[in-house]
Every structure is written in structure tokens, then in C-alpha cells.
Amino acid sequence: MKTMRIRVGCEFYYESPGPTAAIWQVRPRPNDVQQMVSELWSATPATPSIFYFDVYGNMCDRMTLPEGSSTIRYDAVFEVPG
């Protein structure tokens, strides 16, 4: 079976008046059809995050944005059926 590689990504800019709790759902939902080849999730300034699966099986990332400007990036490559 032929496959294709697809790159997905997004970038968000936020300005927070103080520490702000945030939950992100930007990753493609895991399933048996697609295979992740690479993935990069980053925040500037560096912000610790944790991930979990919600009750619907979606991957969620939770973090606290610091006061001021923040940039959140997600970039991934997936292999899917042609």
C-alpha cells in the first residue's frame, strides 16, 4: 500500500496579564490509520506542560502561560494511506 507524508502545524501568540492556565487541543487524534513520523511541541518562553487524554480520546496539553508574551508552536509529520 502506498503512503503519503503530511506535515501539520500551527503557531499561536498570546499576551497574558498574569499567569494563565491553558489547555491546548492541537494534535491530530491518535488512530490506527496514521503513523506519527516526527513531532515538535514548544513554547517561548519555555513553559513546562503535561499531556493527557480526555474522555473522548483526544490528546490535551496543559500549561500555565507566564505573564507577558508567549508563543506556542506545534509541528508534526504523519504518514497516511495514499
Residue pairs with C-beta under 8 A, 6 or more apart in sequence:
1 81
1 82
2 81
2 82
3 79
3 80
3 81
3 82
4 79
4 80
4 81
4 82
5 37
5 77
5 78
5 79
5 80
6 77
6 78
6 79
6 80
7 75
7 76
7 77
8 28
8 74
8 75
8 76
8 77
8 78
9 73
9 74
9 75
9 76
10 26
10 73
10 74
11 71
11 72
11 73
11 74
12 71
12 72
12 73
13 69
13 70
13 71
14 20
14 22
14 65
14 69
14 70
14 71
14 72
15 68
15 69
15 70
16 65
16 66
16 67
16 68
16 70
17 67
18 67
19 64
19 65
19 66
19 67
20 64
20 65
21 62
21 63
21 64
21 65
22 62
22 63
22 64
22 65
23 60
23 61
23 62
24 60
24 61
24 62
24 63
24 72
24 74
25 54
25 58
25 59
25 60
25 61
26 61
26 74
27 39
27 41
27 59
27 61
27 74
27 76
28 34
28 76
28 78
29 57
29 58
29 59
30 57
30 59
33 80
33 81
34 78
34 79
34 80
35 78
35 79
35 80
36 76
36 77
36 78
37 76
37 77
37 78
37 79
38 76
38 77
39 74
39 75
39 76
39 77
40 73
40 74
40 75
40 76
41 49
41 61
41 73
41 74
42 72
42 73
43 49
43 63
43 70
43 71
43 72
43 73
44 70
44 71
44 73
45 66
45 70
47 63
47 64
47 65
47 66
47 70
48 63
49 61
49 62
49 63
50 61
50 62
50 63
51 59
51 60
51 61
51 62
52 59
52 60
52 62
53 59
53 60
54 60
